[in-house]
């Protein structure tokens, strides 16, 4: 005697038996495929976008730690007293900015305050070649808290590339936190805080 849908494997018990009989690797593949499909539906496979860097404004104070920064301009300059270029055809690309240390201690990490992009032919693009105090053109070694200084951050640029008319300036920040290795409080986690486009004045003949 038989019934519709009868036979081996029919009904709830028969279905369970058939599932048990499926190789485990098949179930793993099915679960993975389902997860993949769900990720696709809900955007799980999209690339994580980096957060946008907040904009700064030329000649306006950008507050933060461990320094406040006011970018006041960009310059293209030739020979400077006491500084030599690697080639006579080269020149300096300068970011002029007023910097005030907001940390409670003096700092000597001025090369980490700003960097530039959008300028080809820099000999050392990762950090400034020189940093000078604008008022007396002397190299800066330390900045003291609460004493703003106008600085010129200098990058040497090859004379064989087009002269830039603008550049992108990024201002950086650090966080005062516990260093898990040294178990002491340190300024760590250097990261972009703000950025702005700065026009470059050609003052090589000045």
Secondary structure, 3 states (H helix, E strand, C coil): CCCCCCCCCCHHHHHHHHHHHCCHHHHHHHHHHHHHHHHHHHCCCCCCCCCCCCECCCCCCECCCCEEEEEEEEEEECCECCECCCCCCCEEEEEEEEEEECCCCCECCHHHCEEEECCCCECCCCCCCEEEECCCCEECCCECECCCEEEEEEEEECCCCCCCCEEEEEEEEEEEEEECCCCEEEEEEEEEEEEEEEEEEECCCC
